[in-house]
Amino acid sequence: MKEAESIIANLTLLDTPVIVACSGGPDSMYLLSLLCEMNIEVIVAHVNHKIRKESDKEYQFLQAYCKQNKLSFEGIELMETVYDNFESYARKFRYDFFKKMAKKYKTKYIFTAHHGDDLMETILMRLARGSSLAGYAGIKTISSFEEYIIIRPFLYLTKEEILKKVEEKNISYVIDDSNNSDHYTRNRYRHHVLPFLKKEKPNMHLKYIKFSEEISEYTDYIKEETEKKVNEIYQKNTLDITSFQKLHPFMKKQVLRMILDSLYKDDVYLANDHHIEEILKISNSKRPNLELNLPNGLHILKRYDTLLFTFIEKKVSAYDEVLTEGLQVELGRFKFLNESSDFSNNVLHLSSKEVTLPLHVRSRRVGDRMSVKNLQGSKKIKDIFIDSKVSFELRDLWPIVTDDQDNILWIPGIKKSNFDVSNKGLCDIIVKYEKGRNIDE
């Protein structure tokens, strides 16, 4: 336990509060208790994922606990229904919320209660499904997250050690029954693989921490050396093939990955190992003039001893049309409905008293922002497209629905604004969007 306290004590917390990601379970409740014992001001941040019948009770438990102990509580509910890769979406939703709270309370510290068992599970799962070298390191005790710092002081503790401490201190908590189900991959590792490893060596999690730290050191060093090589042989979007060919095969791939990451920025997921292999092929070819086309209009031109990386922009005409029955745009068609029980992002429910008619369908514009339903404040349309992984070439085509005063009401199929009244029963305008290019053909 002293290890966790030492990690916290060594941080330069000054008089700043800290955000504590708290589920109400024993791990996060012990973390909350420990920080309070150390006289650190905490902001309890809780996300109700709304996927279990107990979720609301857990939210209420934590809210009541904070009120009783005079702690600041910030909670949010994930109201949107997500069918594809829920875990990934929920994780992003949580951390976006934590960032928002850190900004609100003017702190850079976000604490989570991940422990040694979590680290083992994460590493084992990534080894099984495949990952990058950095990914195999799992989770770090202290890591950077944009301008914030994530602290996980319990990585040196096992779940069993935390439970013992919780019982000793008589700390209240709630139990997530889904943790007992083998339906989830992580639970199968937790219930079957970890007990075997711990039987072989009780402090096995410490071996995994050492493994994680060494992998992190390797990746940090590789990144530093790669940056040096990129700066030496890549200037003004042009790679010197002669110098590039002198590199070790491993370093060649690292250099190309770093170049692609810098070009794609928020769309880094578009570049994969196959693309890197294709670039290596043209760099090795004896033909002096070659061209390779990558996603989002990235073209790589081989011209003798150089590779030029350049985006060729596709010209897309801006549009703005009044929304009428059956209106068809490049990516889909709109219909008006008399009633609908579909509350997905493909159907918008409006009250004519809250918008200015007529409605419009237009292309995006620089600076566009929308007040996203169930979220505080507004968000850039550009960022919503990035979060939803809308490809670069589709962003200028995607329809944006506004009222006559240009209030953005809806990004069909992606997000709805706070103008949507589907949960209030006050709508007299219902619009459905059917996605599909050239659907009449």
N, C-alpha and C positions, 0 to 999 in steps of 0.2 A: 504494500500500500504506500510505503514511503516513496517508491519510484514515481507514482502518479503525482504525489504532492510535490516532489522535487521538480518534475517537469513543469507543473503549474507555477511554482515559486520562481523558476528561472526565467519566466516570461516577463517582459517589461509591460506590465499591465497598468502601472500608474494608477490614476483614478478613474479609468475608463470602465464602463460596464462590459459584460461579455454576453454573447448570445449562446444559449444552451439549447441544443436540439433535444427535445424531450418527448418521448412517446408515452410515458407513464409506466413503462416496464421497470423491472428491478435495476437494470444497467443505468439507464438515464436518471432514475430517481436517486441512485447512489451518487452519481456524478453531481447532480444538483445539490445533494446534501453536503458533499465534500467541499464544493465551491463556497457554499454558504458558511461552512465551518471555518473556512479560510478568510472570511470577511470580504469576499469578492462580490460586487454587485452583479446580479444576474438578471437577464431577461429571458424568461421561459418561452420558447418558440415551439408550437405544436401544430402538426398538420393532421387533420382528420381526412383520411383517404376515402371514407364512405364506402368501403368494399365489404365490411363485415357488420353484422347487426350490433356488435359490441362497440363499434367505433364511436358512436355518439356518447355512450356511457364513459368511455376513456377520456374523451374531450371534457366532459362535465367533471369527471374526477380530478383532472389536472387543473382545471379552472378553479374548482373549489379549494384544492390544496394550496394553490398560489394565493387565493384570497385569504385563507386562514393563516398563512405564513407571511403575509404582506409582501409577496413577490410580484413583480411585473409579469403579466401573462399576455402573450400575443398568439392568437390561434387563427387558423384558416381552414376552410373545407374545400376539398377537391370535388367540385360539383359536376365537372365534365365527364361524360362517359367515354372511356378509351378502350378500344377493343384490340388494338395492335401494339404489342410491346409495352404493356402497362407499367412494368417495373422501371423501364428506362424513362418513360414519361413522368412517372411519379417522383423518381429521384431528381429529375431536372426541376419539377414543380417545387419540391422541398427546398432545394438549394437556391432557387430564385427567390423564394420566400425568405430564407435565412439572410440572403444578401440584402433584401429590402429592409429587413429589421436591423441589420448591422448599419446600414446607411441612416435609418431613422434615428438610431440611438448613438450615432457617431462613434462607432467602434469598428475595429478591424478583426476582432477575435470571435470565432465561432467554434464552440465546443461540441463534440459528439462523443457518445459512450461506446464506440467500437472497442472491443477487447481482443485478447490474444486468439480466442476461438474464431472470431470473425476474420482475423487475418489469415489463419490457416485455411478456413473455408474458401476465402477469396482466391488465394494462391492456387489451391487444389483445383478449383473450378476453372480458372484461367489456363492452367496446365492441360486440363482435359479438353477444353474447346479450342485452345490456341489463342495466342495473344502476341503483342510485341514484347521486346525485352523489358521495356519500362512497365508494361502491364503485369509481367510476372512478379514484379516487386510487391504487388498488392497495394496495401494502404500504409501511409506513413504516419508516424507519431505527430509530426508537424509538417504541413504542406501548404503551399501557396495556392490560392484560389482567386484569380484576378487580383484585385487590390486587397483581398482579405486573407486571413490565416486560419486554417482549420487545425484544431488541436484535438488529438485523440490520446489523452493521458492514460487510458486503460489498456493499451496494447500489451503491456507487460503483465497483465492480470488475466486469469482464466475466468470463464463464466462461473465456475464453482467457487472461486475465491470471492467474487463479487457477491454471490448469493449468501455466502457465510457472513460477510460484512453487513449486508442488508438485514439479515436476521438478528445479528448482534445489536445493531442500532435500532431495531424495530422500525424500519422505514416502510411507509405505506407504498404500495405499488399495485398495478393491475397486470393481469396475465393475458397475453395474446394466444388464444387456443390454436390459431393456425400454425403456430410454431411446432405443434405436436404432429402435424400432418406430413406424411412422406410424399404428398402431392408435389411439393416444391423441391427443386433440385438442391437448394442450399440445405434444406432440412434433411435430405437423405445423407449428405456429407456429415451433417451435425450428428445424426443419430447412429450412423453405421461406420463411417470412416474415422472420425476423430476419436471415438472410444478405443478403437484398435490401436491407433498411433499413441494415444496417451498411456495405454497399457504397456506398450513397448518402452516408452520413456515419459514419465509423468510431466516433465517440463518441456515437452516437445514444442510448445509455442515459442519458447525462447530460441530454439534452433531456427524456427521460421522467421523470427524477428531478425536474427543474424543474416539469414539468407536474403531477406527483404532489403536490409540496409546495404549489403554488399552489391546487390543488383542495382540499387539506387545510385551507389557510388560509381559503378561502371557506366550507367546511362548518363550521369552528369558529366563524367569525363569524356565519353564519346560525343556528347552534344557539344562540349567545348571545343574538341578537336575538329569536329565537323564544321562548326562555325568558322574556324580558322581557314579550313580548306575552301569553303564556299567563298569567303572574302578574297582568297588568292586567285581563284580560277573562274569566278562568275561575276561579271561586271556588266551593268546596263542590260540585264536580261539575256546575256550571251555567255555561254559556257565554252571555255577553251578545251577542245577535245584532246589536244596533245598532252596538256597537263593532266587532264582528267584520266587518261589512259594509264598514267603512271601510278595511280592510286591502287591500293589493295581492293579486291572485289567487294569486300564488306563496306569499305569506306565509300566506294562508288555509289552503292545503294543508299547509304546515309546522306550523301551529298544531294542526290536526286530527290530523296524524300523531303529534305529541308527546303529545297528549291520549290517543289510542288506545294508544300505547306504554306510557304510565303506567298505564292501566287493565288492559291485557292482561298486562303484565309478562313473565313467562316464556313466554307464549303469543302474543308479538307477531306471529308468522308468520300468525296468523288474520286480521289486518287487512290489507287490500290497497287498491290504488288505486280499485277499484270501490266499496268501502265509503265512501271519502272523497268520491267523486263523488255518491253517494247522500245523504250528509250535507249536501253543498253544495246539492243540489236542495231539500231540505226547509227549509234555512235561507233560500233565495231565494224560496220559495213564499209567496204572499199569504194562504194558509190559516192561521188562527191555531193550530189544534190538529192535529198530525200525530204519527205514531209510526213509528219505524224499528227493526227487529229485526236485530241483528248476531250473529255466532257466540258461543257460550258464554253465551247468556242476557243479552248486553249490549243494553239497550233505550235508544233515544234518543227523548226526548219533547219535541216542540216545543209550548211553551205561550206563545203571543203572541211576546214579544221575548226569549225564553230557550230554550236547548236543555239539557235535563237528561240526563246520562249516568248510567245506573243498571243494576245487575245484578239481575235477577229470578231468585232461586234456585229451582231445581226440587227439591222435597222427595223424597229417595230413602230408602227404608226400609233400615236395616242388616240384614244376614242372616248366618247362621252355620249351615251344615249339614254333617252327616257325609258324606264322599265315598263314594258307593256307585255300583255299575255303572249307567251310563246317566243319572246325575244331570244334570239340566238347570237352568241358571241363565239369567238374562236375556240374557247375551251368548254362550252356547254350551252344549256338552254334553261330559261326561267319559265315557271308556271305559277299562276295564282290558284290557291286552293280555298275551298269554303271551310274546311276543317282538317285537322291533322293531329295525330297522336305521336308523330315523329318529332322528337326534340333534339335531334342530332344537329350537327353543323351544316347539314344540307337543307334545313328548313328554318326560315326566319318568321317569328311571330311579332307583330308590331301593333301598337295602338296609334290610330291616326291623330289622336289628341297630343301625342308626344313628338311627332315628326312633322316636317313641312313637305307636303306633296307638290309635284310628283316625285317619285323615286327615280334615281338615276343609276345606271351601270357604266362605270368608267374604268380606265386603266390607272395604275398607280401614279402618283406624282411625288416629286422630291419633297421630303418633310412630312409626308402623310403619317398621321398618328390615329390610333383608335383606343377608346376606352373599353378594354376587354372585359367581357362579362365575368363577374365574380372576382375581379382583381382590382386593386386600388390603383388610381392614377391611370395614365395612358401609356401606350407602347407604340414604338415605331413599327409601321407596316413592314419595313425592311427586316426588322428583327423577328417579327412574327413569321415571315417567309423563311428566314434562316432557321428558326427553331423547328419549323414544320418540314424542313429539308426540301423546299420547293426549288427546283433547279434554276440556275441563273437565267436560262433562255425563256423560262415560263413566267418569270416574275412580272415582266412588262405586259404579258398577255392576260394574266389572271384578273378576273372581274372584281371590281370593288363596288359595293352597293352603298349609295349615299342618299340623303334626302335633298330637297331643293336648296338647302342652305349649306350643302356640302359636308354635313356631319356624316362621318363614316359609320355605317350601321352594321356592316357584315362583310367578311371575306368568305364567300361561299365555299363550303366544304372544309374550311380551316378554323375560323374563329367567328364568334358573334360578339356584338358590343353590348353594353348595358341597356341599349334601347330595346333589346329582345325581351319580351314579356311572357315567354312560354311558361314560366313558373308562377305567373300571377293571374292567369285566366282573364286578362283584360284586352285580348287582341281582337281586332277586326280586319287585319291584313295578314295573310299568310302567303309566303312566297317559297316555292320549292326550286332548288337548283339541281339539274341533272348534268353531271359532268360527262364530257366526251367530245373529242374533236370531230368536226365534220359529221355530226350524227345523222344527217339526212342522206349521206352517201351510202 
